[in-house]
Amino acid sequence: MLLKKEVLRFWRVAFQTIAAPVLTAVLYLMIFGHVLQGRVEVYPGVSYVAFLVPGLVMMSMLQNAFANSASSLVQSKIMGNLVFTLLAPLTARDWFVAYVGAAIVRGLLVGLGVYVITLFYAPPQAAAPLWIFAFALLGSGLMGVLGLLAGLWADKFDQMAVFQNFIVMPMTFLAGVFYSIHSLPAVWQTLSHLNPFFYMIDGFRYGFFGVSDVSPWLSLAIAGGAFLAVSALTLHLLRTGYKLRN
């Protein structure tokens, strides 16, 4: 029931939570694609617009999965209706599945919406569909957990905005959405390899073209390890009632 409530929460305002992010991603595609199309070729035989599509799809999924779980929990804290959820006989695992599950649903819906619209600008490609699905699910899940963690820590929207604007947003934009890290100086390539978001986007892009900057198995291992580590921390905080019961 909590999962259904969380899904309905964003679905009832789908124009804001689904359509608006899709429009934003399409605007990025139109602007960057128009400016750099024909001037940049990242992978042989792959146009720059086609290269952009997986990055924009994954970036949209990551940002919206995070926003869903974080905003829901913070909103419940501010409005005071969180107490009704606390009174229900729900375990920490139930909370985790509901909030993260709803974040995954929203992330996948936004990603699908972006992909469908981009079909008007680039032909569909799917060299390895299983990799596409795996990284879409893992990326949305990881950001859903991070959003839940941010929602537990934040007591108001300003605090959540700090987490989103100074951590999530820069890390997604600097994760190779608009470029290959091989085009960067050595120092920035090294820093990019420390960004877990890079591995999610790079692995997701591999599913489309069959080529990537690093091995998809390495990307899967790092993204999966990050998901398990953040999930363990978040479940611990939920069990202890961090900023929920005390």
Backbone bond lengths (Angstrom), bond angles and torsions (degrees), N, CA, C in turn:
res aa  C-N    CA-C-N  psi(-1)  N-CA   C-N-CA  omega(-1)  CA-C   N-CA-C  phi
1 M - - - 1.462 - - 1.535 111.62 -
2 L 1.318 116.16 -37.86 1.465 118.41 178.26 1.525 110.27 -66.98
3 L 1.320 117.40 -38.49 1.462 120.46 176.13 1.524 110.64 -62.25
4 K 1.331 117.13 -43.84 1.467 120.78 178.14 1.517 110.62 -61.59
5 K 1.328 116.72 -42.10 1.467 121.06 178.98 1.521 110.82 -60.99
6 E 1.338 117.51 -42.80 1.461 121.20 -177.95 1.529 111.49 -68.67
7 V 1.323 116.61 -36.73 1.458 119.38 177.87 1.527 110.64 -68.49
8 L 1.330 116.42 -44.04 1.469 119.97 179.55 1.526 111.61 -65.05
9 R 1.319 116.27 -28.99 1.466 120.50 -178.77 1.523 111.34 -59.40
10 F 1.334 117.28 -44.59 1.465 118.11 179.45 1.530 111.79 -87.93
11 W 1.328 117.43 -26.43 1.457 119.60 -177.42 1.523 111.57 -68.75
12 R 1.330 117.46 -33.01 1.468 120.63 -179.05 1.524 112.09 -68.72
13 V 1.300 117.19 -18.81 1.474 121.12 175.45 1.526 108.49 -121.48
14 A 1.344 115.38 46.14 1.465 121.28 -174.22 1.526 112.73 -61.06
15 F 1.331 117.24 -28.17 1.460 119.44 178.83 1.520 110.74 -61.79
16 Q 1.329 115.70 -33.79 1.462 120.80 179.82 1.528 111.81 -87.39
17 T 1.333 117.01 -41.17 1.457 120.61 -172.47 1.530 113.96 -88.97
18 I 1.329 118.27 -22.28 1.456 121.75 -179.00 1.527 111.24 -113.59
19 A 1.334 116.59 -54.82 1.463 120.49 -174.08 1.530 111.98 -66.86
20 A 1.327 117.77 -42.67 1.472 120.68 -177.29 1.535 112.22 -61.66
21 P 1.334 120.05 -46.87 1.472 119.33 176.82 1.529 113.09 -62.74
22 V 1.324 116.96 -35.00 1.461 120.10 177.56 1.524 110.02 -62.94
23 L 1.330 116.49 -45.02 1.459 120.72 178.50 1.522 111.21 -60.86
24 T 1.323 117.83 -42.39 1.463 121.40 179.46 1.521 111.24 -60.30
25 A 1.333 116.74 -45.56 1.465 120.70 -179.87 1.530 111.37 -63.73
26 V 1.322 117.03 -39.58 1.461 120.72 179.68 1.524 110.57 -65.78
27 L 1.329 116.79 -36.91 1.467 119.79 177.05 1.524 110.95 -63.65
28 Y 1.337 116.72 -41.40 1.469 119.86 174.85 1.518 110.34 -58.00
29 L 1.322 116.14 -45.14 1.462 120.88 -178.78 1.523 111.27 -61.83
30 M 1.321 117.24 -44.35 1.452 121.32 -178.27 1.528 111.37 -65.15
31 I 1.334 115.84 -43.42 1.470 119.57 -176.06 1.524 111.07 -71.24
32 F 1.340 116.85 -55.51 1.462 119.23 -177.29 1.522 111.10 -68.38
33 G 1.339 116.81 -37.79 1.453 119.62 179.16 1.516 112.04 -63.58
34 H 1.329 116.63 -40.98 1.460 120.75 179.88 1.527 111.33 -67.09
35 V 1.325 116.59 -40.02 1.465 120.14 -175.75 1.528 111.68 -74.30
36 L 1.340 117.29 -40.56 1.463 120.19 -170.58 1.524 114.50 -107.27
37 Q 1.327 117.79 -7.15 1.462 119.31 178.90 1.531 110.64 -60.09
38 G 1.319 116.42 130.30 1.451 121.38 -178.97 1.518 113.71 86.36
39 R 1.338 117.36 -12.47 1.463 120.85 179.78 1.523 112.36 -104.75
40 V 1.330 116.05 -21.87 1.458 121.09 -176.94 1.522 109.25 -127.63
41 E 1.321 115.98 132.29 1.466 121.03 172.93 1.523 107.22 -131.36
42 V 1.320 115.88 105.41 1.461 120.65 -176.35 1.520 111.01 -77.64
43 Y 1.335 116.21 -50.22 1.456 121.64 176.98 1.532 109.03 -114.64
44 P 1.319 118.09 143.29 1.470 120.40 179.91 1.532 111.68 -58.50
45 G 1.324 115.23 129.14 1.452 120.16 177.71 1.511 115.24 79.75
46 V 1.329 117.79 2.01 1.467 121.90 -179.64 1.522 108.27 -112.87
47 S 1.320 117.17 119.31 1.462 120.20 179.01 1.518 110.40 -67.61
48 Y 1.334 116.40 159.12 1.460 119.62 -178.14 1.529 111.11 -65.61
49 V 1.325 118.16 -36.23 1.465 120.67 177.98 1.522 110.20 -62.38
50 A 1.339 116.29 -44.32 1.460 119.76 177.93 1.521 110.88 -62.84
51 F 1.342 116.58 -38.98 1.463 120.82 177.63 1.522 111.29 -61.51
52 L 1.328 117.01 -37.61 1.458 121.13 -178.02 1.524 113.21 -67.06
53 V 1.320 117.04 -33.34 1.469 121.09 -170.28 1.531 112.83 -55.16
54 P 1.350 120.41 -54.03 1.466 118.60 -178.99 1.524 113.19 -60.93
55 G 1.332 116.72 -38.68 1.464 119.41 179.39 1.510 112.46 -63.40
56 L 1.327 116.94 -43.19 1.460 120.24 179.25 1.518 111.68 -68.21
57 V 1.331 116.98 -38.00 1.465 120.10 177.94 1.527 110.21 -62.44
58 M 1.331 116.42 -48.55 1.462 119.73 -178.76 1.526 111.47 -67.55
59 M 1.320 117.94 -40.94 1.458 120.38 178.33 1.525 110.88 -59.27
60 S 1.311 117.45 -41.91 1.460 121.43 178.75 1.521 111.13 -64.92
61 M 1.327 116.71 -41.49 1.460 120.16 178.34 1.525 111.19 -63.12
62 L 1.326 116.95 -45.27 1.458 120.98 -177.85 1.530 111.19 -62.12
63 Q 1.308 116.53 -49.62 1.462 120.19 -175.77 1.522 111.88 -65.93
64 N 1.311 117.97 -38.73 1.457 120.32 -176.59 1.519 112.48 -79.78
65 A 1.324 118.05 -31.75 1.459 119.94 174.02 1.526 110.06 -63.88
66 F 1.324 116.13 -42.74 1.466 119.91 177.25 1.524 111.01 -62.75
67 A 1.320 116.67 -48.08 1.457 120.88 -176.58 1.519 111.92 -61.42
68 N 1.328 117.12 -34.26 1.460 119.65 -175.49 1.520 112.30 -65.38
69 S 1.316 117.42 -53.81 1.466 119.41 -177.11 1.525 111.55 -72.05
70 A 1.336 117.51 -37.66 1.464 119.61 -179.32 1.521 111.59 -65.88
71 S 1.333 116.89 -49.74 1.466 119.84 -176.93 1.522 111.74 -66.41
72 S 1.332 117.64 -34.76 1.456 120.09 -179.26 1.524 111.71 -64.09
73 L 1.327 116.13 -46.19 1.461 119.16 -177.69 1.523 111.84 -69.98
74 V 1.323 116.74 -41.61 1.470 119.59 179.39 1.523 110.22 -65.78
75 Q 1.311 117.32 -40.77 1.457 121.13 177.92 1.523 111.00 -61.12
76 S 1.320 117.59 -41.23 1.466 120.92 178.01 1.517 111.52 -64.18
77 K 1.335 116.56 -37.31 1.465 120.08 176.92 1.523 111.22 -63.99
78 I 1.329 116.50 -47.11 1.466 120.73 -175.67 1.523 111.43 -68.32
79 M 1.324 117.28 -40.57 1.463 120.98 -177.39 1.525 112.48 -79.18
80 G 1.308 116.74 -14.89 1.458 120.23 176.34 1.512 115.25 83.99
81 N 1.339 117.58 5.60 1.464 118.55 -179.86 1.523 112.80 -89.21
82 L 1.331 117.43 3.45 1.457 120.27 178.01 1.525 111.08 -64.72
83 V 1.327 116.56 -27.81 1.468 120.30 -177.85 1.524 111.66 -61.23
84 F 1.309 117.55 -32.52 1.463 120.16 -179.73 1.530 111.07 -68.83
85 T 1.321 116.85 -33.84 1.460 120.13 175.89 1.520 110.65 -71.82
86 L 1.344 116.42 -35.96 1.459 120.47 179.04 1.526 111.97 -66.30
87 L 1.325 116.34 -29.53 1.462 120.29 179.98 1.525 112.81 -73.45
88 A 1.320 116.27 -21.90 1.474 120.18 -179.88 1.527 109.79 -72.70
89 P 1.330 117.74 148.44 1.479 121.19 -179.58 1.525 112.08 -76.83
90 L 1.330 115.63 65.97 1.460 121.46 -178.37 1.525 110.02 -108.83
91 T 1.310 115.95 135.73 1.458 120.47 176.87 1.527 109.92 -84.57
92 A 1.334 115.70 170.83 1.466 120.28 177.19 1.527 110.44 -60.56
93 R 1.332 116.16 -35.94 1.461 119.38 178.61 1.525 111.48 -65.76
94 D 1.335 116.76 -36.94 1.467 120.26 177.65 1.522 110.89 -62.14
95 W 1.336 116.11 -45.52 1.464 120.51 177.72 1.531 110.17 -59.27
96 F 1.314 114.53 -45.78 1.461 120.34 -177.05 1.529 110.79 -60.27
97 V 1.324 116.45 -49.81 1.466 120.74 -177.77 1.523 111.13 -63.00
98 A 1.342 116.87 -40.71 1.462 120.37 -177.11 1.520 111.93 -66.66
99 Y 1.319 116.99 -51.04 1.465 120.16 -176.31 1.528 111.38 -70.17
100 V 1.322 116.58 -44.55 1.465 119.48 -179.23 1.526 110.46 -71.02
101 G 1.332 116.98 -38.13 1.462 120.04 178.12 1.516 112.22 -61.04
102 A 1.332 117.07 -43.89 1.472 120.39 178.28 1.523 110.68 -65.39
103 A 1.338 117.12 -37.25 1.468 120.27 178.10 1.527 110.64 -64.15
104 I 1.329 117.05 -39.66 1.463 120.57 177.95 1.521 110.47 -64.15
105 V 1.331 117.38 -42.65 1.460 121.05 179.80 1.529 110.09 -60.48
106 R 1.336 116.42 -47.09 1.464 118.46 -179.79 1.532 110.78 -65.19
107 G 1.320 117.65 -42.80 1.454 120.15 179.44 1.514 112.00 -59.55
108 L 1.333 116.85 -44.80 1.464 120.15 -179.69 1.525 111.82 -66.99
109 L 1.327 117.32 -37.88 1.470 119.96 178.91 1.527 111.00 -65.10
110 V 1.326 116.49 -43.57 1.463 119.88 178.13 1.526 110.04 -64.11
111 G 1.339 116.58 -45.31 1.459 119.77 179.33 1.516 112.46 -60.65
112 L 1.330 116.62 -41.39 1.463 120.21 178.21 1.526 110.82 -64.46
113 G 1.351 115.55 -40.75 1.465 119.54 178.78 1.520 112.10 -62.51
114 V 1.330 116.19 -43.16 1.466 120.18 178.13 1.522 110.33 -63.07
115 Y 1.317 116.71 -44.07 1.463 120.24 -177.69 1.530 111.72 -63.68
116 V 1.323 116.49 -42.58 1.468 119.72 -179.52 1.525 110.52 -61.45
117 I 1.332 117.14 -43.49 1.465 119.99 -179.54 1.528 111.09 -66.63
118 T 1.342 117.08 -37.04 1.472 119.28 -178.10 1.518 112.55 -70.63
119 L 1.326 118.22 -12.73 1.462 120.04 176.30 1.530 111.78 -62.44
120 F 1.333 116.34 -20.85 1.460 120.15 176.78 1.528 111.61 -75.10
121 Y 1.344 116.92 -15.46 1.459 120.69 -175.21 1.527 113.07 -112.06
122 A 1.318 117.48 -22.85 1.461 120.58 -178.78 1.523 108.97 -146.91
123 P 1.317 118.29 143.15 1.468 120.94 -179.80 1.523 110.57 -66.87
124 P 1.328 117.69 147.70 1.471 120.25 -179.59 1.526 111.41 -66.78
125 Q 1.320 115.94 139.68 1.461 121.92 177.20 1.523 108.45 -138.15
126 A 1.316 116.21 141.04 1.457 120.91 178.85 1.520 108.27 -156.87
127 A 1.338 115.63 83.19 1.458 120.19 -178.36 1.523 111.65 -70.48
128 A 1.334 116.80 -31.86 1.467 121.66 -178.64 1.527 108.77 -144.87
129 P 1.336 118.10 83.77 1.473 121.62 -174.83 1.523 114.19 -58.21
130 L 1.337 118.03 -33.35 1.462 119.92 -179.53 1.529 111.50 -64.60
131 W 1.336 116.22 -36.06 1.464 119.13 176.83 1.527 110.47 -67.50
132 I 1.315 116.79 -37.64 1.469 120.11 177.66 1.525 110.05 -59.53
133 F 1.330 116.20 -49.69 1.462 120.54 -178.21 1.522 111.20 -65.21
134 A 1.337 117.20 -41.94 1.462 120.76 -177.50 1.524 111.55 -61.72
135 F 1.339 116.85 -46.51 1.467 119.17 -178.02 1.522 111.98 -75.43
136 A 1.335 117.70 -30.10 1.467 119.44 175.06 1.520 109.97 -63.40
137 L 1.322 116.69 -45.00 1.467 121.59 -179.52 1.526 110.80 -68.29
138 L 1.324 116.19 -45.17 1.463 120.28 -177.81 1.524 111.34 -67.90
139 G 1.331 117.16 -42.27 1.455 120.08 179.76 1.515 112.47 -64.18
140 S 1.327 116.79 -46.11 1.464 120.29 178.42 1.521 110.50 -64.12
141 G 1.340 116.82 -38.71 1.456 120.09 179.08 1.516 112.49 -64.63
142 L 1.336 116.41 -45.68 1.461 120.22 179.79 1.518 111.33 -60.71
143 M 1.331 117.09 -44.09 1.457 119.52 -178.90 1.524 111.50 -72.08
144 G 1.335 116.62 -30.33 1.458 118.61 174.00 1.521 111.35 -63.38
145 V 1.333 116.53 -39.88 1.472 120.61 177.94 1.527 110.31 -67.97
146 L 1.328 117.14 -42.62 1.466 119.68 177.44 1.526 111.29 -62.21
147 G 1.328 116.23 -37.75 1.460 119.60 176.47 1.516 111.81 -64.37
148 L 1.321 116.55 -40.80 1.469 120.27 176.95 1.519 110.70 -64.19
149 L 1.325 116.69 -39.81 1.461 120.92 177.42 1.527 110.97 -63.79
150 A 1.334 116.38 -43.69 1.465 120.49 177.77 1.524 110.63 -64.49
151 G 1.335 117.46 -38.41 1.462 120.93 178.56 1.519 112.36 -65.44
152 L 1.327 117.09 -35.44 1.462 120.20 176.28 1.528 111.20 -66.25
153 W 1.331 115.66 -40.10 1.462 119.80 -176.72 1.521 112.13 -75.34
154 A 1.315 117.65 -39.48 1.471 121.36 -173.27 1.523 110.94 -79.95
155 D 1.330 115.21 142.56 1.462 121.76 176.01 1.521 112.17 -107.43
156 K 1.333 116.98 -9.78 1.458 121.09 179.69 1.523 108.36 -153.52
157 F 1.319 115.88 167.12 1.459 120.54 -175.09 1.519 112.27 -64.82
158 D 1.326 118.15 -29.84 1.464 120.44 179.18 1.523 111.20 -61.57
159 Q 1.326 116.13 -41.32 1.460 119.80 179.62 1.524 111.08 -67.98
160 M 1.311 116.65 -39.87 1.459 120.12 177.26 1.530 110.78 -63.85
161 A 1.338 116.54 -38.67 1.461 121.25 179.89 1.526 110.97 -63.54
162 V 1.338 117.42 -34.53 1.462 120.47 176.99 1.522 109.79 -61.70
163 F 1.314 116.61 -46.06 1.460 121.92 179.06 1.524 110.45 -60.95
164 Q 1.331 116.69 -43.12 1.465 120.86 -175.89 1.526 111.84 -74.55
165 N 1.330 117.09 -44.65 1.466 120.70 -173.67 1.521 114.02 -78.85
166 F 1.342 117.16 -28.16 1.464 119.38 -175.17 1.522 113.45 -107.38
167 I 1.324 117.52 -7.77 1.466 119.69 178.10 1.527 110.72 -122.73
168 V 1.323 116.72 -60.32 1.466 120.39 -173.75 1.519 111.65 -67.09
169 M 1.318 117.39 -49.75 1.457 120.54 -176.48 1.528 112.49 -61.91
170 P 1.348 119.77 -51.56 1.473 118.38 179.76 1.527 112.95 -62.29
171 M 1.340 117.20 -39.28 1.455 119.66 -176.69 1.531 112.01 -68.39
172 T 1.326 117.35 -31.45 1.468 119.24 177.17 1.530 111.00 -75.66
173 F 1.326 117.30 -41.50 1.462 120.04 -179.29 1.533 111.59 -68.61
174 L 1.336 117.27 -28.67 1.465 121.37 -178.02 1.524 111.68 -100.12
175 A 1.329 116.21 26.52 1.465 120.42 -177.67 1.523 112.63 -108.49
176 G 1.313 117.57 16.19 1.452 120.38 177.96 1.508 114.24 90.21
177 V 1.318 117.61 23.85 1.467 120.13 178.14 1.525 110.42 -65.92
178 F 1.321 117.30 -43.85 1.460 121.95 -172.77 1.530 113.41 -104.70
179 Y 1.321 117.53 0.58 1.458 120.23 -175.32 1.526 109.70 -158.47
180 S 1.325 115.79 165.76 1.459 121.99 170.54 1.523 107.97 -92.63
181 I 1.318 117.37 139.53 1.468 119.02 -178.26 1.521 111.34 -67.26
182 H 1.336 117.89 -16.44 1.465 119.92 177.93 1.529 111.69 -68.75
183 S 1.326 117.46 -14.67 1.461 120.61 177.64 1.527 111.76 -86.73
184 L 1.342 117.22 -1.63 1.458 121.88 -177.18 1.526 111.05 -94.37
185 P 1.344 117.24 158.01 1.467 120.28 171.24 1.529 110.44 -60.69
186 A 1.316 115.69 160.11 1.467 121.12 -174.12 1.529 112.79 -56.47
187 V 1.344 116.19 -40.06 1.471 119.46 -178.35 1.517 110.76 -62.73
188 W 1.340 117.18 -43.63 1.458 120.82 -178.29 1.522 111.37 -72.99
189 Q 1.324 117.24 -28.00 1.461 119.25 173.80 1.525 110.48 -64.77
190 T 1.325 116.01 -41.83 1.463 120.25 178.63 1.523 111.14 -63.19
191 L 1.332 116.47 -43.50 1.461 119.97 178.77 1.530 111.26 -65.10
192 S 1.322 116.33 -36.32 1.469 119.75 178.63 1.522 111.44 -63.32
193 H 1.325 116.92 -34.29 1.456 120.41 179.04 1.529 112.35 -70.28
194 L 1.318 117.08 -13.47 1.468 120.76 176.16 1.526 111.85 -90.34
195 N 1.310 116.46 -4.24 1.462 121.73 -177.80 1.527 109.13 -95.58
196 P 1.346 118.53 111.75 1.472 119.53 -178.17 1.522 113.08 -64.38
197 F 1.334 117.64 -24.17 1.459 120.34 179.09 1.532 110.88 -65.57
198 F 1.341 115.92 -31.26 1.460 119.79 179.04 1.526 110.94 -58.94
199 Y 1.330 116.66 -41.95 1.460 120.28 -176.72 1.526 111.37 -68.21
200 M 1.326 117.55 -33.75 1.464 119.71 177.88 1.524 110.81 -67.89
201 I 1.323 116.65 -42.94 1.463 120.15 -179.74 1.520 110.85 -70.86
202 D 1.325 117.24 -41.03 1.459 120.36 -178.28 1.530 110.84 -67.69
203 G 1.325 117.44 -41.84 1.453 120.25 177.43 1.517 112.45 -65.79
204 F 1.335 115.76 -38.33 1.468 120.69 177.30 1.527 110.11 -63.87
205 R 1.323 116.79 -41.58 1.468 120.76 179.42 1.528 111.28 -65.79
206 Y 1.327 116.95 -32.61 1.459 119.87 177.41 1.527 110.96 -59.82
207 G 1.322 116.96 -35.96 1.451 120.40 179.16 1.516 113.23 -62.40
208 F 1.329 116.98 -25.11 1.468 120.92 -179.95 1.526 112.06 -86.15
209 F 1.340 116.83 -43.99 1.462 119.96 -170.37 1.525 114.57 -111.65
210 G 1.323 117.34 -13.78 1.459 119.85 -177.20 1.512 113.46 76.93
211 V 1.329 117.71 6.38 1.468 122.99 175.75 1.513 108.31 -133.05
212 S 1.318 116.48 152.25 1.463 120.83 -178.96 1.515 109.06 -159.32
213 D 1.314 116.39 171.81 1.465 120.65 -178.73 1.527 111.90 -76.98
214 V 1.328 117.76 -30.81 1.465 122.16 175.94 1.525 108.28 -133.23
215 S 1.310 116.82 169.68 1.458 121.37 -179.43 1.531 110.36 -62.99
216 P 1.337 118.34 135.13 1.469 119.72 177.75 1.526 112.43 -62.85
217 W 1.320 117.33 -27.49 1.462 119.89 177.52 1.527 110.99 -68.08
218 L 1.333 116.21 -38.35 1.467 119.52 175.51 1.526 109.70 -64.84
219 S 1.334 116.72 -43.33 1.463 120.91 178.65 1.524 110.47 -60.41
220 L 1.328 116.62 -42.58 1.456 120.94 -179.74 1.525 110.93 -64.63
221 A 1.323 116.68 -41.56 1.466 120.70 -179.36 1.517 111.29 -64.83
222 I 1.326 117.56 -43.71 1.461 120.81 -177.69 1.526 110.79 -70.83
223 A 1.330 117.08 -45.09 1.466 120.03 179.04 1.527 110.58 -65.20
224 G 1.331 116.51 -41.02 1.460 119.50 178.29 1.512 112.03 -65.60
225 G 1.340 116.87 -40.91 1.462 120.14 177.38 1.515 112.19 -63.00
226 A 1.330 116.24 -41.11 1.466 120.20 177.75 1.525 110.66 -63.46
227 F 1.330 116.65 -41.38 1.465 120.67 179.03 1.529 110.89 -61.36
228 L 1.323 117.43 -45.36 1.460 120.65 -178.68 1.530 111.29 -65.75
229 A 1.336 116.58 -40.91 1.462 120.07 -178.41 1.526 111.18 -66.04
230 V 1.337 116.83 -47.70 1.467 120.16 -179.19 1.528 110.33 -67.95
231 S 1.322 117.94 -35.60 1.460 121.37 178.79 1.526 110.80 -64.18
232 A 1.341 116.77 -42.30 1.460 120.61 179.35 1.526 110.83 -62.12
233 L 1.333 116.95 -43.13 1.461 120.77 178.74 1.528 111.01 -64.57
234 T 1.312 117.07 -44.86 1.461 121.19 -177.73 1.526 111.29 -65.44
235 L 1.323 117.70 -42.22 1.468 121.06 177.64 1.525 110.93 -62.95
236 H 1.314 116.98 -37.69 1.465 120.33 177.14 1.531 111.01 -63.17
237 L 1.315 116.63 -44.58 1.462 120.49 179.30 1.529 111.24 -65.07
238 L 1.315 116.79 -37.09 1.464 120.03 178.00 1.532 110.58 -66.29
239 R 1.314 117.58 -40.06 1.469 120.89 -179.74 1.520 111.32 -65.96
240 T 1.326 116.12 -35.41 1.468 119.80 -179.13 1.520 112.29 -84.85
241 G 1.332 117.10 -7.27 1.463 120.62 179.65 1.509 112.80 71.78
242 Y 1.335 117.80 32.49 1.455 122.16 -178.17 1.538 111.42 -57.31
243 K 1.342 115.10 118.60 1.463 123.53 -179.49 1.534 113.15 57.22
244 L 1.323 116.26 19.16 1.452 120.69 175.47 1.530 110.26 -113.44
245 R 1.331 115.09 -49.29 1.469 120.10 -178.39 1.518 112.20 -105.90
246 N 1.309 117.31 -9.75 1.470 119.22 -179.06 1.516 110.46 -140.89
